[in-house]
Amino acid sequence: MDFTMTTQDLGSQVLDLPVKQRSELAAQLLASLDDLSETEIEQLWFAEAARRAAEINSGKVQCISAGQAHQKALTFLR
């Protein structure tokens, strides 16, 4: 019998927890990231950069200029 749980399965179960337990779990998970090695951090950033590049290349997302991003940020902060 296979008891393997996917991250999607786990996420669904975690989201059913009461708010306090979700908050405690989130704090534990975030704290666990403080212990990553430089190599692990570099690998995570590389994977994120590759994911974002694939989204741009596929047309799923569109780039905007730095000026447009700045204007959107200012509008958001007002």
N, C-alpha and C positions, 0 to 999 in steps of 0.2 A: 504494500500500500504506500502511495506517495503522499507525504505530508508537506511537500514543498509549498511555501506560500510566496506569491509574487508581491512586489511592492504595492501593486494596485489592490490586492486582497488585504494586505496589512493596512494600507491607508484607509480603506473602507471601514475596517474594524476600529481603527484609531479614531476616526471621525465620529463614531457612534459613542465614544466615551464622554463622560461629563466634562464640562469646560475646565474645571480645576485639574482633572487628571490629564487632559490634553495639554494644558499649560505646563504642568510638571514634566511631561514627556518631551515637549518642545524644548524646554530649558535643558534637559539632559542631552538631547540630540545636538543642540547648538554647542553645548560645552564639550561634547566629544570631538567636535571639529577643531578645537584648540590644540589637540594633540597630534595633528597631522604633520608629517615630515615635509620638508621643502619639496622633495620629489613628488609626494602625493598631491601637494598644492599645485605644483606645475602641471601635473597630469590632469587635474580637474579643470584648470584654466584652459589648457589646450583643448580638452573635450568641449568646453563651453564655446570657445572660439570657433571650433569646427562646426558645432551645432548652429551657431549664428550665421556662419558663412554659408552653410547649406540652406538655411532659411532665405537668405538673400538671393543665392543663386537659383533657387526654385521659384522665386517670385512670391513666396509666402509673406514676406515682409519687404517694405521699401525703405530705403535710406533717406534721411533728410540731412540738410546741411547743419553745420554747427550753429549757424545763426538762427535757423528755424528751431532747433532744439533749445537754444537759449531763450528765445521768445516764448516757447511753450512752457518752459520752466518758470519764467517770470509770471506768466499768466496764471499758472497753477498756484504759485506762492501768494498771489494777491488775495 
